[in-house]
Amino acid sequence: MPKTQRKNEPENEQNANSTLVGFARKSNAGRAVKLSINTSSFQDCATYVTSDGQTYVQLIVSLNALAGIIDGSRAVTSINHLND
């Protein structure tokens, strides 16, 4: 019987073109997602400015990993900044 191969999604979105900035996990009470951001990594992230003059940093979290945190099948996932 031939084996079927499943294409697995990477464990997180971090790769050579991204920087680890922090982690996301469920709060102790289980009613929120806690974000822990490393301030020195965050300061190294590139920013962009919107038309109204506000400055932002673009961060990425895998939807599948975040859903796993919410449903309890996963404890933590990474928050990344994509390097251009």
C-alpha positions as CSV (number, residue, x, y, z in Angstrom):
1,M,0.0,0.0,0.0
2,P,1.6,3.3,-1.0
3,K,2.1,5.9,1.6
4,T,0.5,9.3,1.1
5,Q,2.6,12.3,1.8
6,R,1.1,15.3,3.6
7,K,2.6,18.7,3.1
8,N,3.1,20.1,6.6
9,E,3.0,23.8,7.3
10,P,6.2,25.0,9.0
11,E,6.1,25.1,12.8
12,N,6.2,28.9,12.7
13,E,6.7,31.6,10.2
14,Q,10.3,32.4,11.1
15,N,12.8,31.9,8.4
16,A,16.0,33.6,7.0
17,N,13.9,36.7,6.1
18,S,12.3,37.3,9.5
19,T,13.3,38.3,13.0
20,L,11.9,36.7,16.2
21,V,10.3,39.6,18.1
22,G,8.3,37.8,20.8
23,F,5.8,35.1,21.7
24,A,2.0,34.7,21.9
25,R,0.4,32.4,24.5
26,K,-3.0,32.0,26.3
27,S,-3.4,33.9,29.5
28,N,-3.6,32.0,32.8
29,A,-7.4,32.6,33.0
30,G,-7.7,31.4,29.4
31,R,-9.8,34.4,28.2
32,A,-7.1,36.3,26.3
33,V,-4.0,35.8,24.2
34,K,-0.9,37.4,25.8
35,L,1.8,38.9,23.6
36,S,5.3,39.2,25.0
37,I,7.5,41.4,22.8
38,N,11.3,41.7,23.3
39,T,11.9,45.5,23.4
40,S,15.4,45.4,21.9
41,S,14.2,43.2,19.0
42,F,11.2,45.5,18.5
43,Q,13.5,48.5,18.2
44,D,15.4,46.9,15.4
45,C,12.3,46.4,13.3
46,A,11.6,48.4,10.2
47,T,8.7,50.8,10.4
48,Y,6.3,52.4,7.9
49,V,4.3,55.6,8.1
50,T,0.6,55.8,7.1
51,S,-1.0,58.8,5.2
52,D,-2.1,60.2,8.6
53,G,1.5,60.3,9.9
54,Q,1.2,57.3,12.3
55,T,4.2,55.0,12.4
56,Y,3.7,51.2,12.6
57,V,5.8,48.0,12.8
58,Q,4.5,45.1,10.8
59,L,4.5,41.8,12.8
60,I,3.4,38.3,11.7
61,V,1.8,35.4,13.6
62,S,0.8,32.2,12.0
63,L,-3.0,31.8,11.9
64,N,-2.8,28.0,12.3
65,A,-0.5,28.4,15.3
66,L,-2.7,31.1,16.9
67,A,-5.8,28.9,16.4
68,G,-3.9,26.1,18.2
69,I,-3.2,28.4,21.1
70,I,-6.9,29.4,21.3
71,D,-8.2,25.8,21.1
72,G,-5.5,24.6,23.7
73,S,-3.6,22.2,21.4
74,R,-0.6,24.5,21.5
75,A,1.1,26.4,24.3
76,V,3.0,29.1,22.5
77,T,3.9,30.5,19.1
78,S,6.4,33.0,17.8
79,I,5.7,36.6,16.7
80,N,8.0,37.7,13.8
81,H,8.9,40.7,11.8
82,L,9.5,40.2,8.1
83,N,12.8,41.7,6.9
84,D,12.6,43.3,3.5
